[in-house]
Amino acid sequence: MYFLIDDILRPVYMGVYTTSGSDISMAITALHGDIYVYTNYEGLEYMESKWYSGEDLKALGWTQEQVDIHLNTSTASYFINGDNLSLTSDDDRTHIYTRKK
């Protein structure tokens, strides 16, 4: 997953995606320090610009609860129509992504 930070598109989460029928599961296994360098989220110290696994985060002093909030698995329903990918979460929020040509 990517987020726009200071007008630069940066990768912030790494993980594994699997599909079954019309469901897609996303297991986030690492996060990139860039998102925290700019936001200092939850009052945490600034992080280096590199990938962090759950063990890396705990070594920095994160609690297991903090790690679980960020490195988790979520499932959504998906539908592809032409160049559009629609993801609908369990709380019925739908996000539509359009493929660039």
DRENPA-3360 file (N, C-alpha, C; in nm, 2 decimals, always signed):
BEGIN
1 = MYFLIDDI = +0.08/-0.12/+0.00/+0.00/+0.00/+0.00/+0.09/+0.12/+0.00 ~ +0.04/+0.23/-0.06/+0.11/+0.35/-0.07/+0.03/+0.47/-0.02 ~ +0.10/+0.56/+0.04/+0.03/+0.69/+0.09/+0.11/+0.81/+0.03 ~ +0.04/+0.91/+0.01/+0.10/+1.04/-0.04/+0.15/+1.12/+0.09 ~ +0.28/+1.13/+0.10/+0.34/+1.21/+0.21/+0.42/+1.32/+0.15 ~ +0.39/+1.44/+0.19/+0.47/+1.56/+0.14/+0.47/+1.55/-0.01 ~ +0.36/+1.52/-0.08/+0.35/+1.52/-0.22/+0.43/+1.41/-0.29 ~ +0.48/+1.31/-0.21/+0.56/+1.20/-0.27/+0.49/+1.07/-0.24;
9 = LRPVYMGV = +0.46/+0.99/-0.34/+0.40/+0.86/-0.32/+0.50/+0.76/-0.26 ~ +0.47/+0.72/-0.14/+0.57/+0.63/-0.07/+0.50/+0.50/-0.02 ~ +0.58/+0.39/-0.03/+0.52/+0.26/+0.02/+0.53/+0.27/+0.17 ~ +0.42/+0.22/+0.24/+0.42/+0.23/+0.38/+0.39/+0.09/+0.45 ~ +0.32/+0.00/+0.37/+0.29/-0.13/+0.43/+0.33/-0.24/+0.33 ~ +0.38/-0.35/+0.38/+0.42/-0.46/+0.29/+0.34/-0.58/+0.35 ~ +0.30/-0.67/+0.26/+0.23/-0.78/+0.31/+0.20/-0.88/+0.20 ~ +0.10/-0.97/+0.23/+0.06/-1.08/+0.14/-0.09/-1.06/+0.11;
17 = YTTSGSDI = -0.12/-1.08/-0.01/-0.26/-1.07/-0.05/-0.30/-1.20/-0.11 ~ -0.42/-1.25/-0.07/-0.47/-1.38/-0.12/-0.62/-1.36/-0.15 ~ -0.67/-1.43/-0.25/-0.81/-1.43/-0.29/-0.87/-1.56/-0.28 ~ -1.00/-1.56/-0.25/-1.08/-1.68/-0.25/-1.23/-1.64/-0.29 ~ -1.27/-1.69/-0.40/-1.41/-1.64/-0.45/-1.40/-1.49/-0.47 ~ -1.49/-1.42/-0.41/-1.50/-1.27/-0.42/-1.44/-1.20/-0.30 ~ -1.36/-1.27/-0.22/-1.29/-1.21/-0.10/-1.14/-1.20/-0.13 ~ -1.09/-1.09/-0.07/-0.94/-1.07/-0.08/-0.90/-1.04/+0.07;
25 = SMAITALH = -0.80/-1.12/+0.11/-0.74/-1.10/+0.24/-0.61/-1.03/+0.23 ~ -0.58/-0.93/+0.32/-0.45/-0.86/+0.31/-0.39/-0.87/+0.45 ~ -0.28/-0.94/+0.45/-0.20/-0.96/+0.58/-0.08/-0.87/+0.57 ~ -0.08/-0.76/+0.66/+0.03/-0.67/+0.66/+0.14/-0.72/+0.75 ~ +0.26/-0.74/+0.69/+0.37/-0.80/+0.77/+0.48/-0.71/+0.80 ~ +0.48/-0.59/+0.75/+0.59/-0.49/+0.78/+0.54/-0.35/+0.75 ~ +0.59/-0.25/+0.81/+0.56/-0.11/+0.78/+0.69/-0.04/+0.76 ~ +0.68/+0.07/+0.68/+0.80/+0.15/+0.65/+0.80/+0.27/+0.74;
33 = GDIYVYTN = +0.92/+0.30/+0.79/+0.94/+0.41/+0.88/+0.90/+0.55/+0.83 ~ +0.90/+0.57/+0.69/+0.87/+0.70/+0.64/+0.74/+0.76/+0.69 ~ +0.64/+0.68/+0.70/+0.51/+0.73/+0.75/+0.52/+0.79/+0.89 ~ +0.61/+0.74/+0.97/+0.62/+0.79/+1.11/+0.72/+0.90/+1.11 ~ +0.81/+0.91/+1.02/+0.91/+1.02/+1.01/+0.83/+1.15/+1.00 ~ +0.72/+1.15/+0.92/+0.65/+1.27/+0.89/+0.53/+1.30/+0.99 ~ +0.47/+1.19/+1.05/+0.36/+1.21/+1.14/+0.39/+1.20/+1.28 ~ +0.49/+1.13/+1.32/+0.53/+1.09/+1.46/+0.40/+1.04/+1.53;
41 = YEGLEYME = +0.33/+0.95/+1.46/+0.21/+0.89/+1.50/+0.22/+0.83/+1.64 ~ +0.11/+0.85/+1.72/+0.10/+0.81/+1.86/+0.21/+0.85/+1.95 ~ +0.28/+0.96/+1.91/+0.39/+1.01/+2.00/+0.51/+0.92/+2.00 ~ +0.52/+0.84/+1.90/+0.64/+0.75/+1.89/+0.76/+0.83/+1.84 ~ +0.88/+0.78/+1.87/+1.00/+0.84/+1.82/+1.00/+0.84/+1.67 ~ +1.08/+0.93/+1.61/+1.10/+0.92/+1.46/+1.17/+0.80/+1.43 ~ +1.13/+0.74/+1.32/+1.18/+0.61/+1.28/+1.27/+0.63/+1.15 ~ +1.37/+0.54/+1.13/+1.45/+0.54/+1.02/+1.37/+0.51/+0.89;
49 = SKWYSGED = +1.41/+0.55/+0.78/+1.35/+0.52/+0.65/+1.39/+0.38/+0.61 ~ +1.32/+0.28/+0.67/+1.34/+0.14/+0.63/+1.22/+0.05/+0.67 ~ +1.22/-0.07/+0.63/+1.11/-0.16/+0.66/+1.13/-0.22/+0.81 ~ +1.01/-0.23/+0.88/+1.01/-0.28/+1.01/+0.91/-0.40/+1.03 ~ +0.96/-0.52/+1.07/+0.87/-0.63/+1.10/+0.82/-0.61/+1.24 ~ +0.73/-0.70/+1.28/+0.68/-0.69/+1.42/+0.79/-0.70/+1.52 ~ +0.88/-0.79/+1.50/+0.99/-0.81/+1.60/+1.08/-0.68/+1.60 ~ +1.10/-0.62/+1.49/+1.17/-0.49/+1.48/+1.10/-0.38/+1.57;
57 = LKALGWTQ = +0.97/-0.38/+1.55/+0.89/-0.28/+1.62/+0.90/-0.30/+1.77 ~ +0.89/-0.43/+1.81/+0.90/-0.46/+1.96/+1.03/-0.42/+2.01 ~ +1.14/-0.44/+1.93/+1.27/-0.41/+1.97/+1.29/-0.25/+2.00 ~ +1.20/-0.18/+1.93/+1.20/-0.03/+1.95/+1.12/+0.01/+2.07 ~ +1.05/-0.08/+2.13/+0.97/-0.05/+2.25/+0.82/-0.05/+2.23 ~ +0.78/-0.09/+2.11/+0.64/-0.09/+2.08/+0.58/-0.21/+2.16 ~ +0.45/-0.19/+2.21/+0.38/-0.29/+2.28/+0.32/-0.39/+2.18 ~ +0.29/-0.51/+2.22/+0.22/-0.60/+2.13/+0.09/-0.54/+2.07;
65 = EQVDIHLN = +0.02/-0.47/+2.16/-0.10/-0.41/+2.11/-0.08/-0.31/+2.00 ~ +0.03/-0.23/+2.01/+0.06/-0.13/+1.90/+0.10/-0.20/+1.78 ~ +0.18/-0.31/+1.79/+0.22/-0.39/+1.67/+0.09/-0.45/+1.60 ~ +0.00/-0.50/+1.68/-0.12/-0.57/+1.63/-0.21/-0.47/+1.56 ~ -0.21/-0.34/+1.60/-0.29/-0.24/+1.54/-0.24/-0.22/+1.40 ~ -0.11/-0.22/+1.38/-0.05/-0.19/+1.24/-0.03/-0.31/+1.16 ~ +0.01/-0.42/+1.22/+0.04/-0.54/+1.14/-0.07/-0.63/+1.16 ~ -0.17/-0.63/+1.08/-0.29/-0.71/+1.10/-0.34/-0.77/+0.96;
73 = TSTASYFI = -0.44/-0.85/+0.97/-0.51/-0.90/+0.85/-0.65/-0.85/+0.84 ~ -0.68/-0.81/+0.72/-0.82/-0.77/+0.70/-0.87/-0.84/+0.57 ~ -1.00/-0.85/+0.56/-1.07/-0.91/+0.45/-1.17/-0.82/+0.39 ~ -1.18/-0.82/+0.26/-1.28/-0.74/+0.20/-1.34/-0.81/+0.08 ~ -1.46/-0.78/+0.03/-1.51/-0.83/-0.09/-1.45/-0.75/-0.21 ~ -1.42/-0.81/-0.32/-1.37/-0.73/-0.43/-1.45/-0.77/-0.56 ~ -1.45/-0.67/-0.65/-1.52/-0.68/-0.77/-1.44/-0.60/-0.88 ~ -1.41/-0.67/-0.99/-1.34/-0.60/-1.10/-1.44/-0.58/-1.21;
81 = NGDNLSLT = -1.44/-0.45/-1.26/-1.52/-0.41/-1.37/-1.44/-0.33/-1.46 ~ -1.39/-0.38/-1.57/-1.30/-0.31/-1.67/-1.17/-0.27/-1.60 ~ -1.15/-0.14/-1.59/-1.02/-0.09/-1.52/-1.04/-0.06/-1.38 ~ -1.16/-0.09/-1.32/-1.19/-0.05/-1.18/-1.19/-0.17/-1.09 ~ -1.13/-0.16/-0.98/-1.13/-0.26/-0.87/-1.20/-0.20/-0.75 ~ -1.31/-0.26/-0.71/-1.39/-0.21/-0.60/-1.36/-0.31/-0.48 ~ -1.33/-0.25/-0.36/-1.31/-0.32/-0.24/-1.42/-0.28/-0.14 ~ -1.49/-0.37/-0.08/-1.59/-0.33/+0.02/-1.56/-0.40/+0.15;
89 = SDDDRTHI = -1.54/-0.33/+0.25/-1.50/-0.38/+0.38/-1.62/-0.43/+0.46 ~ -1.59/-0.49/+0.57/-1.70/-0.55/+0.66/-1.79/-0.44/+0.71 ~ -1.75/-0.32/+0.72/-1.83/-0.21/+0.76/-1.90/-0.14/+0.64 ~ -1.90/-0.20/+0.53/-1.97/-0.16/+0.41/-1.91/-0.03/+0.35 ~ -1.79/+0.00/+0.37/-1.72/+0.11/+0.31/-1.66/+0.06/+0.18 ~ -1.68/+0.13/+0.07/-1.63/+0.08/-0.06/-1.53/+0.18/-0.11 ~ -1.41/+0.12/-0.16/-1.31/+0.20/-0.22/-1.29/+0.15/-0.36 ~ -1.28/+0.24/-0.46/-1.27/+0.21/-0.60/-1.13/+0.26/-0.65;
97 = YTRKK = -1.06/+0.17/-0.71/-0.93/+0.20/-0.76/-0.93/+0.18/-0.91 ~ -0.88/+0.27/-0.99/-0.88/+0.27/-1.13/-0.73/+0.25/-1.19 ~ -0.72/+0.15/-1.27/-0.59/+0.12/-1.33/-0.55/+0.23/-1.42 ~ -0.42/+0.28/-1.41/-0.37/+0.38/-1.50/-0.33/+0.32/-1.63 ~ -0.35/+0.39/-1.74/-0.31/+0.34/-1.87/-0.19/+0.42/-1.92;
% end
